[in-house]
Amino acid sequence: MKNGMLECSVCHSKLVSPSSRTVSKAYDQHKSRISSKQRALNFFLVVGDCILVGLQPVLVYMSKVDGGFKFSPISVNFLTEGAKVLFAIVMLLFQARHQKIGEKPLLSVSTFVQAAHNNALLAVPAFLYAINNYLKFIMQLYFNPATVKMLSNLKVLVIAVLLKLIMRRRFSVIQWEALALLLIGISVNQLRSLPEGTTAMGLPVATGAYIYTLIFVTVPSLASVYNEYALKSQYDTSIYLQNLFLYGYGAIFNFLAILLTAIVKGMKVYSVTYLIT
């Protein structure tokens, strides 16, 4: 640059050099446009997540008939995981179509096999999520939707403790105070005792509620922490490919649960028929 002019090293043509203030202003405007779009996207994602997550226990509660379910929760979870697998495949195909030249092809057999081997750990959180998804239905036999959602928020506290112990994650004082307020709110919500004498799934309500609540809180918390570790340990794998493996494992575990349930019911029917004859 000479006398405020930029000279091309090839053709030696000269251009007026923009001031640093002009460049900074243009960058700030570009960053502002990107950040506003990102903020809007984040807002809609958060609102959508809150609506869908909030509707889940309400819709499950509304599907009860005479205090129980006329359908198999495991079959519902299997169909849900199957739909998620299809969604992951569509997103993977969309990402593959927009790959840049020189990038590793996502749809090649070698890439898929290598990614499946590297992400085998995702089978663990998939199994834990399968248990949690079943418990979401069972908890509705003991609590109303508001209480179920309140208890599910207790997972936030358990996840924070596990992240602190396992992954050495640091939390600010404000974050710990927020978790403490969450725990206090849940405790106040549960001060009302459960009705005595009623039963569900063959267990007294108090005993069954405590057992299922403990599992309902700890299992998905372990799954979330382990899932974060498994996903972040394979940065070179596409997130959609990782989701495909996670949902695929979930569908497999739910399908195995359906087979196991059918076998157990078949054995019970055979035993009753044998005793009658």
C-alpha positions, 0 to 999 in steps of 0.5 A, a space after each residue: 500500500 502506498 499513499 493510501 492506494 492498494 496495488 495488485 501484485 499481478 496487474 499492478 492496478 491501483 485501488 483506494 484502500 478502505 479505512 479500517 473504520 469502514 471495514 469494521 463497520 461493514 463487519 459489524 453490520 454483517 455480524 449484526 444481520 447474522 446474529 439477528 437471524 441466529 437469535 430468531 432461530 434460537 428463539 423459535 427453537 426454544 419456543 417450539 421445544 417448550 411447546 412440544 415437551 410440555 404437550 407430551 405428558 398432557 397428550 399421554 395423560 389424555 390417552 389413558 382409558 379407565 386409569 390405564 393404556 389400551 395400547 402398548 407403550 413400547 410399540 409407540 416408542 418403537 414407531 417413534 424411533 422409526 420416525 426419527 430414523 427416517 428423519 435422520 436419513 432425510 437430513 443425512 441425504 440433504 447434507 450429502 447433497 450440499 457437500 463441498 468438493 474434497 470432503 469425505 462422502 457421507 453416503 459411502 459404505 466405508 464412511 458408514 462402516 467406520 462411523 458405525 464402529 467409532 460411534 458404537 458407544 451410542 448404544 448405551 444412551 440409546 438403551 437408557 433412553 428406551 427405558 426412560 421413554 417407557 417410564 414416561 408412560 408408567 409415571 402417568 399411572 401415578 402422577 398428573 401431567 404437571 407433577 410428571 413434568 415437575 419431576 422430570 425437571 429434577 433431571 436437570 439437577 442430577 445432570 449437573 451433578 454428573 457433569 461436575 463429577 464425571 466431566 469436571 464441568 464448572 458451574 457458576 454460583 448463579 447456576 447452582 442457585 438456580 438448581 437449588 431453587 428448582 429443587 425447592 420448587 419440586 419439594 414444595 410441589 411434592 408435599 401433598 402425599 399420595 392417596 393411601 390404599 391405591 395400587 398401580 402395576 401391582 405395587 402400592 402407589 407410594 412404593 411404586 412412585 418412589 421406585 419409578 421416580 428414582 429410575 425416571 430421574 437417574 436413568 435419563 440423566 446418565 444417558 444425557 451425560 454419556 450421550 454428550 461424551 459419546 457425541 463429542 468424542 467423535 467430532 469428525 462424524 456428521 451429527 445426522 449420522 450420529 443421530 441415525 445410529 442413536 435412533 437406530 439403536 433405540 428402535 432395535 432395543 424397543 423392537 427387542 422389548 416388543 419380542 420379549 413382551 410377546 414371548 412372556 405373554 405367550 408363555 403366560 397364555 400357554 401356562 394358563 391353558 396347560 393348567 386348565 386342561 
